[in-house]
Amino acid sequence: MFYRPEDGHGLSRNPFKAIVTPRPVGWISTRDVDGTENIAPYSFFNAVADEPPQVMFASTGAKADQEDSKDSVSNIRRTGVFCVNIVEYAMRNRMNATSGDYGKDVDEFDHAGLARAPCKTIPCSRVDGAPAALECRLSEIARLKGEANCMVLGEVTGIHLRNDCLSDGHFDVLKYQPLARLGYRDYSRITGLFEMIRPSD
């Protein structure tokens, strides 16, 4: 099968997101200038550089009560900061509870029953008890092709690691089983690893 996206795929459901998998989930917490906090999951998320550490997430679509984006992007545009909380399997239901299309005045931390903790390098909250959290300062918001699509790039200014996720000097993903986004409404979790040695090693 071959198709051009502009012509349609002819399948019962769009396969694009099911092809590009698994994708890590960036649980992005922000704070508006009035102090209202927001947290929402984004599966178009990844690390893009390590010296200095940098991450990106992309937001697709807009909300009726925001100018041209979703709450996360609007808050970041105004404050210049955000925090990426890493989602473990045990937090999947609370993460899902924050994915709704709520009004901008709704605090999703409260809605999902999430405990919050202060960040150290930015004025924003993080999820207390998350396996890891990346405090970020905005580098750039880039407009992408399509209506209300944009990419947020940030430099990581502080990293929180949950102590029980450390093992022999490594951050051990099997200690918390990261959640991964697949296609449609499907998710997975990391439960096994294997190692490959590079030729240059």
N, CA, C and O atoms as a DFTB+ gen file, in Angstrom:
804 C
 N C O
     1  1       0.835      -1.189       0.000
     2  2       0.000       0.000       0.000
     3  2       0.879       1.251       0.000
     4  3       1.905       1.306       0.678
     5  1       0.470       2.220      -0.748
     6  2       1.111       3.536      -0.763
     7  2       0.019       4.586      -0.848
     8  3      -0.970       4.412      -1.560
     9  1       0.205       5.680      -0.114
    10  2      -0.746       6.785      -0.261
    11  2      -0.042       8.104      -0.031
    12  3       0.963       8.172       0.677
    13  1      -0.571       9.137      -0.627
    14  2      -0.126      10.502      -0.381
    15  2      -1.055      11.100       0.668
    16  3      -2.274      11.077       0.498
    17  1      -0.492      11.637       1.754
    18  2      -1.367      12.148       2.819
    19  2      -2.447      13.105       2.334
    20  3      -3.560      13.102       2.859
    21  1      -2.125      13.929       1.329
    22  2      -3.134      14.879       0.859
    23  2      -4.295      14.198       0.138
    24  3      -5.361      14.792      -0.026
    25  1      -4.086      12.935      -0.298
    26  2      -5.146      12.198      -0.990
    27  2      -5.970      11.333      -0.046
    28  3      -7.029      10.838      -0.434
    29  1      -5.513      11.145       1.163
    30  2      -6.199      10.263       2.114
    31  2      -5.660       8.852       2.039
    32  3      -5.027       8.472       1.054
    33  1      -5.913       8.073       3.085
    34  2      -5.357       6.723       3.202
    35  2      -6.369       5.631       2.913
    36  3      -5.975       4.500       2.627
    37  1      -7.644       5.925       2.977
    38  2      -8.671       4.928       2.690
    39  2      -8.869       3.892       3.773
    40  3      -9.667       2.971       3.598
    41  1      -8.163       4.012       4.894
    42  2      -8.322       3.073       6.001
    43  2      -9.369       3.601       6.977
    44  3      -9.769       4.763       6.900
    45  1      -9.800       2.757       7.876
    46  2     -10.820       3.188       8.833
    47  2     -10.278       4.226       9.809
    48  3     -11.040       5.038      10.336
    49  1      -8.950       4.207      10.057
    50  2      -8.331       5.176      10.964
    51  2      -6.972       5.582      10.407
    52  3      -6.288       4.781       9.770
    53  1      -6.590       6.823      10.651
    54  2      -5.324       7.351      10.145
    55  2      -4.146       6.593      10.773
    56  3      -4.034       6.546      11.998
    57  1      -3.270       6.001       9.953
    58  2      -2.174       5.188      10.508
    59  2      -0.927       5.978      10.898
    60  3       0.004       5.396      11.455
    61  1      -0.877       7.282      10.626
    62  2       0.385       8.021      10.793
    63  2       0.972       7.884      12.195
    64  3       2.142       7.531      12.344
    65  1       0.171       8.161      13.225
    66  2       0.704       8.091      14.583
    67  2       1.034       6.657      14.996
    68  3       1.874       6.444      15.870
    69  1       0.380       5.673      14.374
    70  2       0.680       4.279      14.680
    71  2       1.997       3.838      14.044
    72  3       2.611       2.864      14.481
    73  1       2.424       4.559      13.014
    74  2       3.691       4.224      12.341
    75  2       4.867       4.761      13.152
    76  3       5.852       4.054      13.366
    77  1       4.767       5.998      13.599
    78  2       5.864       6.644      14.320
    79  2       5.695       6.342      15.808
    80  3       5.197       7.171      16.569
    81  1       6.114       5.153      16.207
    82  2       5.959       4.703      17.590
    83  2       7.167       3.868      18.003
    84  3       7.897       3.377      17.142
    85  1       7.387       3.702      19.293
    86  2       6.683       4.358      20.398
    87  2       7.194       5.778      20.578
    88  3       8.318       6.096      20.191
    89  1       6.363       6.628      21.166
    90  2       6.757       8.001      21.430
    91  2       6.690       8.243      22.939
    92  3       5.715       7.853      23.583
    93  1       7.721       8.884      23.512
    94  2       7.636       9.209      24.939
    95  2       6.552      10.251      25.162
    96  3       6.225      11.021      24.258
    97  1       6.009      10.272      26.341
    98  2       4.977      11.237      26.699
    99  2       5.604      12.337      27.546
   100  3       6.160      12.074      28.613
   101  1       5.510      13.558      27.064
   102  2       5.956      14.707      27.844
   103  2       4.755      15.293      28.570
   104  3       3.830      15.807      27.941
   105  1       4.771      15.217      29.867
   106  2       3.673      15.735      30.694
   107  2       4.075      17.155      31.070
   108  3       4.825      17.361      32.025
   109  1       3.582      18.120      30.330
   110  2       4.079      19.486      30.403
   111  2       3.298      20.302      31.429
   112  3       2.087      20.484      31.303
   113  1       4.003      20.788      32.438
   114  2       3.360      21.662      33.428
   115  2       3.804      23.101      33.193
   116  3       4.970      23.382      32.917
   117  1       2.822      24.009      33.315
   118  2       3.068      25.435      33.099
   119  2       2.263      26.233      34.124
   120  3       1.433      25.690      34.854
   121  1       2.532      27.521      34.155
   122  2       1.788      28.420      35.039
   123  2       1.500      29.700      34.273
   124  3       2.395      30.285      33.664
   125  1       0.255      30.126      34.308
   126  2      -0.107      31.383      33.659
   127  2       0.362      32.556      34.517
   128  3       0.726      32.378      35.679
   129  1       0.352      33.741      33.942
   130  2       0.809      34.922      34.684
   131  2      -0.074      35.217      35.887
   132  3       0.366      35.876      36.829
   133  1      -1.322      34.733      35.868
   134  2      -2.209      34.957      37.023
   135  2      -2.051      33.895      38.097
   136  3      -2.735      33.945      39.120
   137  1      -1.148      32.920      37.878
   138  2      -0.883      31.879      38.866
   139  2      -1.610      30.578      38.640
   140  3      -1.326      29.592      39.320
   141  1      -2.563      30.542      37.683
   142  2      -3.270      29.293      37.384
   143  2      -2.301      28.305      36.752
   144  3      -1.581      28.639      35.812
   145  1      -2.292      27.079      37.283
   146  2      -1.359      26.078      36.765
   147  2      -2.077      25.107      35.826
   148  3      -3.273      24.845      35.949
   149  1      -1.304      24.596      34.901
   150  2      -1.816      23.689      33.883
   151  2      -0.848      22.529      33.735
   152  3       0.364      22.700      33.867
   153  1      -1.382      21.354      33.462
   154  2      -0.526      20.228      33.098
   155  2      -1.272      19.400      32.062
   156  3      -2.457      19.109      32.222
   157  1      -0.570      19.025      31.000
   158  2      -1.182      18.281      29.908
   159  2      -0.134      17.398      29.247
   160  3       1.038      17.768      29.174
   161  1      -0.557      16.215      28.759
   162  2       0.385      15.308      28.090
   163  2       0.509      15.609      26.605
   164  3      -0.465      15.951      25.935
   165  1       1.734      15.473      26.108
   166  2       2.028      15.654      24.687
   167  2       2.881      14.481      24.220
   168  3       3.932      14.202      24.797
   169  1       2.426      13.794      23.173
   170  2       3.203      12.654      22.686
   171  2       4.118      13.023      21.526
   172  3       4.952      12.214      21.122
   173  1       3.975      14.235      20.983
   174  2       5.000      14.727      20.069
   175  2       6.031      15.435      20.937
   176  3       6.044      16.661      21.040
   177  1       6.899      14.632      21.562
   178  2       7.861      15.126      22.549
   179  2       9.148      14.322      22.451
   180  3       9.120      13.116      22.204
   181  1      10.282      15.000      22.646
   182  2      11.541      14.270      22.698
   183  2      12.680      15.187      23.139
   184  3      12.544      16.410      23.175
   185  1      13.809      14.555      23.474
   186  2      15.057      15.280      23.689
   187  2      15.676      15.526      22.315
   188  3      15.583      14.676      21.430
   189  1      16.310      16.687      22.136
   190  2      16.874      17.001      20.824
   191  2      18.368      17.317      20.874
   192  3      19.011      17.373      19.825
   193  1      18.935      17.524      22.058
   194  2      20.371      17.772      22.205
   195  2      20.741      17.552      23.659
   196  3      19.891      17.620      24.547
   197  1      22.041      17.283      23.897
   198  2      22.448      17.018      25.281
   199  2      23.505      17.964      25.823
   200  3      23.775      17.920      27.023
   201  1      24.118      18.816      25.016
   202  2      25.103      19.771      25.515
   203  2      24.868      21.132      24.871
   204  3      25.403      21.375      23.790
   205  1      24.115      22.012      25.462
   206  2      23.348      21.826      26.695
   207  2      22.113      20.980      26.435
   208  3      21.675      20.873      25.289
   209  1      21.539      20.375      27.474
   210  2      20.351      19.539      27.266
   211  2      19.166      20.377      26.796
   212  3      18.865      21.427      27.364
   213  1      18.499      19.893      25.750
   214  2      17.362      20.599      25.177
   215  2      16.271      19.601      24.808
   216  3      16.550      18.456      24.450
   217  1      15.036      20.051      24.900
   218  2      13.880      19.213      24.575
   219  2      12.926      19.982      23.674
   220  3      13.025      21.200      23.531
   221  1      12.005      19.249      23.073
   222  2      10.966      19.864      22.273
   223  2       9.654      19.145      22.517
   224  3       9.632      17.966      22.871
   225  1       8.557      19.869      22.325
   226  2       7.268      19.222      22.185
   227  2       6.474      20.022      21.180
   228  3       6.683      21.224      21.018
   229  1       5.564      19.350      20.507
   230  2       4.736      20.006      19.509
   231  2       3.284      19.953      19.952
   232  3       2.804      18.946      20.472
   233  1       2.604      21.062      19.733
   234  2       1.184      21.174      20.057
   235  2       0.415      21.306      18.753
   236  3       0.768      22.103      17.884
   237  1      -0.633      20.521      18.632
   238  2      -1.465      20.569      17.433
   239  2      -2.877      20.949      17.842
   240  3      -3.458      20.338      18.739
   241  1      -3.417      21.940      17.195
   242  2      -4.770      22.370      17.496
   243  2      -4.792      23.551      18.454
   244  3      -3.777      23.925      19.041
   245  1      -5.981      24.124      18.594
   246  2      -6.163      25.291      19.455
   247  2      -7.453      25.133      20.238
   248  3      -8.322      24.332      19.892
   249  1      -7.557      25.922      21.310
   250  2      -8.764      25.926      22.135
   251  2      -9.545      27.214      21.907
   252  3      -8.969      28.255      21.590
   253  1     -10.838      27.132      22.069
   254  2     -11.696      28.303      21.836
   255  2     -11.379      29.452      22.783
   256  3     -11.565      30.617      22.430
   257  1     -10.892      29.128      24.006
   258  2     -10.634      30.197      24.965
   259  2      -9.167      30.657      24.979
   260  3      -8.742      31.370      25.888
   261  1      -8.411      30.245      23.972
   262  2      -7.043      30.725      23.809
   263  2      -6.906      31.355      22.425
   264  3      -7.695      31.070      21.523
   265  1      -5.924      32.192      22.270
   266  2      -5.792      32.972      21.049
   267  2      -5.575      32.110      19.814
   268  3      -6.325      32.216      18.843
   269  1      -4.552      31.255      19.843
   270  2      -4.245      30.466      18.648
   271  2      -3.555      29.145      18.989
   272  3      -2.871      28.562      18.149
   273  1      -3.740      28.676      20.227
   274  2      -3.021      27.488      20.666
   275  2      -3.756      26.852      21.834
   276  3      -4.928      27.141      22.076
   277  1      -3.057      25.985      22.554
   278  2      -3.591      25.374      23.768
   279  2      -3.005      26.077      24.988
   280  3      -2.122      26.925      24.859
   281  1      -3.501      25.720      26.172
   282  2      -3.078      26.392      27.398
   283  2      -1.564      26.340      27.600
   284  3      -0.946      27.339      27.969
   285  1      -0.973      25.172      27.355
   286  2       0.470      25.019      27.604
   287  2       1.274      26.036      26.814
   288  3       2.115      26.740      27.372
   289  1       1.017      26.111      25.525
   290  2       1.784      27.017      24.664
   291  2       1.511      28.473      25.041
   292  3       2.434      29.286      25.088
   293  1       0.263      28.799      25.307
   294  2      -0.074      30.169      25.693
   295  2       0.649      30.575      26.972
   296  3       1.178      31.683      27.068
   297  1       0.670      29.674      27.956
   298  2       1.367      29.978      29.215
   299  2       2.868      30.144      29.000
   300  3       3.482      31.062      29.545
   301  1       3.452      29.257      28.209
   302  2       4.898      29.324      27.955
   303  2       5.248      30.602      27.213
   304  3       6.274      31.223      27.493
   305  1       4.415      30.995      26.283
   306  2       4.652      32.223      25.530
   307  2       4.692      33.429      26.473
   308  3       5.463      34.364      26.261
   309  1       3.864      33.399      27.503
   310  2       3.779      34.532      28.434
   311  2       4.857      34.494      29.514
   312  3       5.348      35.542      29.933
   313  1       5.227      33.306      29.967
   314  2       6.155      33.209      31.103
   315  2       7.565      32.778      30.721
   316  3       8.515      33.066      31.449
   317  1       7.715      32.094      29.591
   318  2       9.033      31.665      29.145
   319  2       9.574      30.435      29.843
   320  3      10.764      30.142      29.729
   321  1       8.722      29.695      30.575
   322  2       9.201      28.505      31.282
   323  2       8.174      27.377      31.214
   324  3       6.982      27.608      31.010
   325  1       8.672      26.146      31.392
   326  2       7.802      24.977      31.499
   327  2       8.593      23.842      32.121
   328  3       9.821      23.888      32.191
   329  1       7.872      22.818      32.574
   330  2       8.515      21.643      33.157
   331  2       7.978      20.391      32.464
   332  3       6.771      20.241      32.276
   333  1       8.886      19.503      32.090
   334  2       8.505      18.221      31.500
   335  2       8.561      17.169      32.599
   336  3       9.627      16.888      33.147
   337  1       7.416      16.595      32.917
   338  2       7.337      15.517      33.896
   339  2       7.296      14.194      33.151
   340  3       6.503      14.031      32.224
   341  1       8.134      13.253      33.541
   342  2       8.180      11.955      32.884
   343  2       7.086      11.061      33.476
   344  3       6.932      10.968      34.693
   345  1       6.331      10.406      32.590
   346  2       5.164       9.626      33.017
   347  2       5.534       8.167      33.212
   348  3       6.056       7.520      32.304
   349  1       5.262       7.659      34.394
   350  2       5.441       6.234      34.643
   351  2       4.097       5.518      34.477
   352  3       3.032       6.133      34.531
   353  1       4.180       4.212      34.277
   354  2       2.975       3.407      34.084
   355  2       1.987       3.583      35.235
   356  3       0.777       3.639      35.012
   357  1       2.494       3.669      36.455
   358  2       1.621       3.784      37.625
   359  2       0.811       5.075      37.623
   360  3      -0.206       5.161      38.310
   361  1       1.242       6.083      36.862
   362  2       0.540       7.368      36.819
   363  2      -0.323       7.524      35.564
   364  3      -0.802       8.621      35.275
   365  1      -0.521       6.437      34.822
   366  2      -1.209       6.527      33.534
   367  2      -2.611       7.119      33.645
   368  3      -2.996       7.927      32.799
   369  1      -3.376       6.749      34.649
   370  2      -4.745       7.239      34.759
   371  2      -4.782       8.723      35.114
   372  3      -5.633       9.460      34.617
   373  1      -3.879       9.155      35.957
   374  2      -3.833      10.584      36.293
   375  2      -3.350      11.400      35.097
   376  3      -3.835      12.507      34.861
   377  1      -2.408      10.863      34.351
   378  2      -1.978      11.535      33.132
   379  2      -3.157      11.680      32.183
   380  3      -3.382      12.753      31.624
   381  1      -3.903      10.607      32.004
   382  2      -5.048      10.623      31.089
   383  2      -6.100      11.635      31.551
   384  3      -6.743      12.285      30.727
   385  1      -6.273      11.767      32.858
   386  2      -7.258      12.712      33.384
   387  2      -6.899      14.153      33.050
   388  3      -7.776      15.017      33.030
   389  1      -5.623      14.426      32.787
   390  2      -5.209      15.794      32.461
   391  2      -5.273      16.079      30.964
   392  3      -4.931      17.180      30.533
   393  1      -5.698      15.119      30.175
   394  2      -5.695      15.289      28.716
   395  2      -6.986      15.885      28.175
   396  3      -7.113      16.088      26.967
   397  1      -7.941      16.168      29.045
   398  2      -9.225      16.694      28.592
   399  2      -9.144      18.125      28.097
   400  3      -8.172      18.833      28.358
   401  1     -10.174      18.538      27.384
   402  2     -10.264      19.897      26.843
   403  2     -10.953      20.798      27.870
   404  3     -12.128      21.138      27.730
   405  1     -10.200      21.175      28.900
   406  2     -10.758      21.961      29.990
   407  2     -10.568      23.453      29.730
   408  3      -9.715      23.849      28.937
   409  1     -11.356      24.262      30.395
   410  2     -11.192      25.702      30.298
   411  2      -9.854      26.137      30.856
   412  3      -9.269      25.450      31.694
   413  1      -9.363      27.288      30.389
   414  2      -8.035      27.740      30.802
   415  2      -7.944      28.073      32.284
   416  3      -6.846      28.193      32.829
   417  1      -9.089      28.224      32.937
   418  2      -9.084      28.519      34.365
   419  2      -9.086      27.268      35.233
   420  3      -9.073      27.364      36.460
   421  1      -9.101      26.084      34.598
   422  2      -9.089      24.818      35.333
   423  2      -7.648      24.429      35.655
   424  3      -6.790      24.417      34.773
   425  1      -7.393      24.116      36.897
   426  2      -6.085      23.641      37.340
   427  2      -6.101      22.117      37.263
   428  3      -6.731      21.455      38.088
   429  1      -5.408      21.568      36.274
   430  2      -5.432      20.110      36.071
   431  2      -4.720      19.344      37.179
   432  3      -5.002      18.164      37.384
   433  1      -3.811      19.985      37.892
   434  2      -3.217      19.327      39.061
   435  2      -4.327      18.950      40.038
   436  3      -4.400      17.815      40.510
   437  1      -5.176      19.908      40.326
   438  2      -6.280      19.658      41.252
   439  2      -7.279      18.669      40.656
   440  3      -7.741      17.757      41.341
   441  1      -7.607      18.854      39.389
   442  2      -8.599      17.999      38.735
   443  2      -8.192      16.524      38.786
   444  3      -9.031      15.651      39.008
   445  1      -6.891      16.250      38.579
   446  2      -6.399      14.871      38.546
   447  2      -5.919      14.376      39.904
   448  3      -5.468      13.237      40.023
   449  1      -6.011      15.221      40.929
   450  2      -5.546      14.812      42.252
   451  2      -4.049      14.626      42.329
   452  3      -3.568      13.726      43.017
   453  1      -3.292      15.481      41.617
   454  2      -1.832      15.377      41.589
   455  2      -1.211      16.253      42.666
   456  3      -1.572      17.418      42.830
   457  1      -0.282      15.675      43.383
   458  2       0.506      16.479      44.313
   459  2       1.545      17.245      43.516
   460  3       2.118      16.720      42.561
   461  1       1.784      18.479      43.907
   462  2       2.753      19.303      43.195
   463  2       3.928      19.633      44.095
   464  3       3.818      19.647      45.321
   465  1       5.049      19.896      43.453
   466  2       6.255      20.323      44.164
   467  2       6.840      21.490      43.385
   468  3       6.684      21.556      42.166
   469  1       7.512      22.417      44.070
   470  2       8.079      23.565      43.358
   471  2       9.316      23.183      42.551
   472  3      10.104      22.331      42.963
   473  1       9.469      23.819      41.408
   474  2      10.724      23.695      40.672
   475  2      11.762      24.575      41.353
   476  3      11.414      25.447      42.149
   477  1      13.031      24.351      41.045
   478  2      14.113      25.089      41.691
   479  2      14.686      26.207      40.826
   480  3      15.215      27.184      41.357
   481  1      14.591      26.081      39.499
   482  2      15.210      27.086      38.629
   483  2      14.194      27.914      37.856
   484  3      14.566      28.872      37.179
   485  1      12.921      27.559      37.947
   486  2      11.876      28.278      37.218
   487  2      10.640      28.416      38.110
   488  3      10.437      27.591      39.000
   489  1       9.812      29.441      37.891
   490  2       8.587      29.610      38.678
   491  2       7.444      28.778      38.123
   492  3       6.586      29.279      37.395
   493  1       7.446      27.506      38.477
   494  2       6.476      26.556      37.934
   495  2       6.434      25.350      38.868
   496  3       7.394      25.089      39.592
   497  1       5.326      24.617      38.851
   498  2       5.245      23.391      39.645
   499  2       5.586      22.176      38.789
   500  3       5.475      22.203      37.563
   501  1       5.999      21.123      39.464
   502  2       6.220      19.829      38.825
   503  2       5.378      18.805      39.560
   504  3       4.839      19.085      40.631
   505  1       5.264      17.607      38.976
   506  2       4.506      16.538      39.613
   507  2       5.357      15.926      40.720
   508  3       6.418      15.360      40.454
   509  1       4.897      16.038      41.940
   510  2       5.608      15.444      43.069
   511  2       5.543      13.926      42.937
   512  3       4.458      13.352      42.843
   513  1       6.699      13.282      42.930
   514  2       6.738      11.830      42.820
   515  2       6.935      11.312      41.416
   516  3       7.040      10.100      41.228
   517  1       6.991      12.181      40.417
   518  2       7.284      11.717      39.057
   519  2       8.697      11.128      39.032
   520  3       9.561      11.577      39.786
   521  1       8.943      10.137      38.184
   522  2      10.283       9.549      38.130
   523  2      11.379      10.560      37.815
   524  3      12.495      10.462      38.326
   525  1      11.051      11.529      36.969
   526  2      11.998      12.581      36.624
   527  2      11.222      13.812      36.172
   528  3      10.086      13.707      35.709
   529  1      11.833      14.954      36.308
   530  2      11.230      16.200      35.831
   531  2      12.339      17.089      35.297
   532  3      13.406      17.202      35.900
   533  1      12.076      17.716      34.161
   534  2      13.044      18.571      33.490
   535  2      12.532      20.009      33.522
   536  3      11.533      20.329      32.878
   537  1      13.208      20.862      34.262
   538  2      12.846      22.270      34.309
   539  2      13.435      22.950      33.074
   540  3      14.616      22.782      32.771
   541  1      12.606      23.720      32.362
   542  2      13.033      24.260      31.072
   543  2      12.738      25.744      30.935
   544  3      11.724      26.247      31.419
   545  1      13.655      26.432      30.259
   546  2      13.433      27.809      29.832
   547  2      13.235      27.807      28.324
   548  3      13.955      27.134      27.586
   549  1      12.253      28.570      27.885
   550  2      11.904      28.619      26.473
   551  2      13.073      29.122      25.627
   552  3      13.691      30.140      25.938
   553  1      13.363      28.386      24.549
   554  2      14.324      28.841      23.550
   555  2      13.611      29.447      22.352
   556  3      13.996      30.505      21.854
   557  1      12.563      28.759      21.894
   558  2      11.875      29.211      20.685
   559  2      10.529      28.524      20.560
   560  3      10.380      27.363      20.939
   561  1       9.558      29.233      20.033
   562  2       8.305      28.628      19.592
   563  2       8.256      28.799      18.080
   564  3       8.199      29.919      17.571
   565  1       8.280      27.677      17.370
   566  2       8.305      27.704      15.909
   567  2       6.940      27.308      15.360
   568  3       6.362      26.302      15.770
   569  1       6.440      28.099      14.442
   570  2       5.191      27.766      13.760
   571  2       5.461      26.655      12.758
   572  3       6.434      26.711      12.005
   573  1       4.606      25.656      12.750
   574  2       4.709      24.554      11.808
   575  2       3.618      24.684      10.752
   576  3       2.617      25.372      10.956
   577  1       3.821      24.025       9.642
   578  2       2.828      24.016       8.574
   579  2       1.521      23.435       9.104
   580  3       1.535      22.478       9.878
   581  1       0.413      24.000       8.698
   582  2      -0.883      23.539       9.166
   583  2      -1.473      24.500      10.172
   584  3      -0.764      25.327      10.746
   585  1      -2.755      24.392      10.382
   586  2      -3.438      25.311      11.286
   587  2      -3.148      24.969      12.748
   588  3      -3.346      23.834      13.181
   589  1      -2.682      25.954      13.494
   590  2      -2.452      25.841      14.942
   591  2      -1.458      24.751      15.323
   592  3      -1.584      24.157      16.394
   593  1      -0.479      24.479      14.474
   594  2       0.598      23.550      14.808
   595  2       1.837      24.353      15.174
   596  3       2.219      25.267      14.443
   597  1       2.463      24.027      16.288
   598  2       3.699      24.711      16.658
   599  2       4.600      23.780      17.458
   600  3       4.147      22.803      18.055
   601  1       5.890      24.112      17.454
   602  2       6.886      23.338      18.185
   603  2       7.535      24.252      19.211
   604  3       7.952      25.367      18.897
   605  1       7.613      23.763      20.438
   606  2       8.234      24.510      21.536
   607  2       9.585      23.875      21.839
   608  3       9.669      22.672      22.091
   609  1      10.634      24.681      21.815
   610  2      11.976      24.226      22.144
   611  2      12.411      24.875      23.449
   612  3      12.208      26.072      23.654
   613  1      13.005      24.084      24.326
   614  2      13.446      24.622      25.603
   615  2      14.772      24.053      26.042
   616  3      15.111      22.915      25.715
   617  1      15.531      24.853      26.792
   618  2      16.787      24.388      27.380
   619  2      16.528      23.935      28.804
   620  3      15.874      24.636      29.577
   621  1      17.034      22.779      29.148
   622  2      16.833      22.208      30.480
   623  2      17.768      22.899      31.460
   624  3      18.986      22.897      31.280
   625  1      17.186      23.491      32.501
   626  2      17.970      24.234      33.490
   627  2      18.041      23.531      34.841
   628  3      18.789      23.955      35.722
   629  1      17.274      22.467      35.011
   630  2      17.292      21.712      36.261
   631  2      16.659      20.353      36.045
   632  3      15.678      20.234      35.311
   633  1      17.207      19.329      36.673
   634  2      16.717      17.952      36.498
   635  2      16.478      17.319      37.857
   636  3      17.368      17.295      38.707
   637  1      15.276      16.808      38.054
   638  2      14.930      16.062      39.262
   639  2      14.882      14.572      38.913
   640  3      14.268      14.188      37.918
   641  1      15.524      13.742      39.723
   642  2      15.480      12.290      39.564
   643  2      14.964      11.680      40.865
   644  3      15.467      11.993      41.944
   645  1      13.969      10.818      40.759
   646  2      13.465      10.152      41.961
   647  2      14.501       9.143      42.433
   648  3      14.995       8.346      41.636
   649  1      14.831       9.168      43.694
   650  2      15.950       8.366      44.201
   651  2      15.786       6.874      43.957
   652  3      16.770       6.182      43.699
   653  1      14.553       6.364      44.032
   654  2      14.388       4.925      43.848
   655  2      14.531       4.501      42.395
   656  3      14.484       3.307      42.099
   657  1      14.705       5.456      41.478
   658  2      14.915       5.130      40.064
   659  2      16.396       5.072      39.713
   660  3      16.752       4.822      38.562
   661  1      17.260       5.301      40.695
   662  2      18.696       5.223      40.479
   663  2      19.201       3.852      40.903
   664  3      18.835       3.335      41.958
   665  1      20.049       3.274      40.059
   666  2      20.585       1.947      40.341
   667  2      21.998       1.858      39.793
   668  3      22.206       1.983      38.586
   669  1      22.975       1.643      40.673
   670  2      24.380       1.513      40.267
   671  2      24.847       2.677      39.401
   672  3      25.558       2.479      38.416
   673  1      24.450       3.873      39.766
   674  2      24.894       5.044      39.031
   675  2      24.160       5.311      37.740
   676  3      24.562       6.176      36.963
   677  1      23.080       4.573      37.498
   678  2      22.288       4.749      36.282
   679  2      20.862       5.151      36.645
   680  3      20.349       4.784      37.703
   681  1      20.233       5.909      35.752
   682  2      18.794       6.147      35.853
   683  2      18.134       4.948      35.198
   684  3      18.238       4.763      33.985
   685  1      17.462       4.138      35.988
   686  2      16.984       2.819      35.577
   687  2      15.499       2.872      35.221
   688  3      14.651       2.953      36.110
   689  1      15.181       2.827      33.929
   690  2      13.788       2.956      33.489
   691  2      12.927       1.775      33.924
   692  3      11.708       1.907      34.037
   693  1      13.545       0.629      34.167
   694  2      12.740      -0.514      34.594
   695  2      12.219      -0.352      36.014
   696  3      11.318      -1.077      36.435
   697  1      12.783       0.595      36.749
   698  2      12.299       0.850      38.102
   699  2      10.923       1.505      38.097
   700  3      10.176       1.403      39.070
   701  1      10.588       2.188      36.981
   702  2       9.301       2.888      36.951
   703  2       8.457       2.599      35.707
   704  3       7.289       2.983      35.664
   705  1       9.014       1.939      34.705
   706  2       8.293       1.548      33.492
   707  2       7.669       2.759      32.780
   708  3       6.491       3.057      32.979
   709  1       8.461       3.455      31.951
   710  2       7.952       4.627      31.249
   711  2       6.755       4.295      30.370
   712  3       6.687       3.224      29.768
   713  1       5.825       5.218      30.307
   714  2       4.667       5.081      29.434
   715  2       5.057       5.553      28.043
   716  3       5.755       6.556      27.898
   717  1       4.614       4.839      27.029
   718  2       4.895       5.196      25.639
   719  2       3.583       5.288      24.868
   720  3       2.679       4.475      25.060
   721  1       3.491       6.280      23.997
   722  2       2.290       6.489      23.185
   723  2       2.450       5.760      21.870
   724  3       3.480       5.863      21.203
   725  1       1.429       5.030      21.510
   726  2       1.390       4.351      20.216
   727  2       0.357       5.071      19.357
   728  3       0.144       6.271      19.530
   729  1      -0.282       4.368      18.443
   730  2      -1.295       5.005      17.613
   731  2      -2.672       4.892      18.234
   732  3      -2.879       4.199      19.230
   733  1      -3.613       5.599      17.609
   734  2      -5.014       5.508      18.017
   735  2      -5.143       5.832      19.510
   736  3      -4.709       6.902      19.939
   737  1      -5.723       4.941      20.304
   738  2      -5.804       5.151      21.756
   739  2      -4.888       4.180      22.496
   740  3      -5.111       3.882      23.669
   741  1      -3.869       3.694      21.817
   742  2      -3.003       2.650      22.359
   743  2      -1.763       3.221      23.037
   744  3      -1.183       4.207      22.583
   745  1      -1.374       2.578      24.133
   746  2      -0.163       2.906      24.867
   747  2       0.607       1.614      25.135
   748  3       0.093       0.513      24.938
   749  1       1.837       1.772      25.582
   750  2       2.639       0.632      26.012
   751  2       3.495       1.081      27.185
   752  3       3.508       2.260      27.538
   753  1       4.203       0.146      27.780
   754  2       5.142       0.482      28.853
   755  2       6.418      -0.312      28.650
   756  3       6.393      -1.426      28.125
   757  1       7.520       0.261      29.064
   758  2       8.819      -0.390      28.898
   759  2       9.029      -1.357      30.059
   760  3       9.075      -0.954      31.221
   761  1       9.153      -2.630      29.725
   762  2       9.338      -3.650      30.768
   763  2      10.586      -4.496      30.541
   764  3      10.894      -5.362      31.360
   765  1      11.304      -4.266      29.458
   766  2      12.507      -5.048      29.185
   767  2      13.505      -4.244      28.380
   768  3      13.133      -3.338      27.634
   769  1      14.773      -4.580      28.535
   770  2      15.853      -3.888      27.840
   771  2      16.805      -4.893      27.222
   772  3      16.886      -6.039      27.664
   773  1      17.534      -4.455      26.186
   774  2      18.697      -5.191      25.720
   775  2      19.753      -4.167      25.331
   776  3      19.425      -3.029      24.995
   777  1      21.009      -4.564      25.376
   778  2      22.111      -3.654      25.121
   779  2      22.760      -3.977      23.789
   780  3      22.899      -5.145      23.426
   781  1      23.158      -2.937      23.058
   782  2      23.921      -3.106      21.827
   783  2      25.152      -2.223      21.924
   784  3      25.038      -1.035      22.228
   785  1      26.331      -2.787      21.671
   786  2      27.585      -2.047      21.721
   787  2      27.859      -1.469      20.351
   788  3      27.861      -2.192      19.355
   789  1      28.091      -0.165      20.294
   790  2      28.395       0.486      19.015
   791  2      29.777       0.082      18.517
   792  3      30.656      -0.233      19.318
   793  1      29.975       0.088      17.196
   794  2      31.323      -0.223      16.659
   795  2      32.408       0.687      17.209
   796  3      33.549       0.264      17.396
   797  1      32.043       1.963      17.470
   798  2      33.055       2.900      17.975
   799  2      33.392       2.673      19.451
   800  3      34.367       3.236      19.951
   801  1      32.595       1.852      20.157
   802  2      32.862       1.558      21.570
   803  2      34.028       0.592      21.705
   804  3      34.400       0.226      22.820
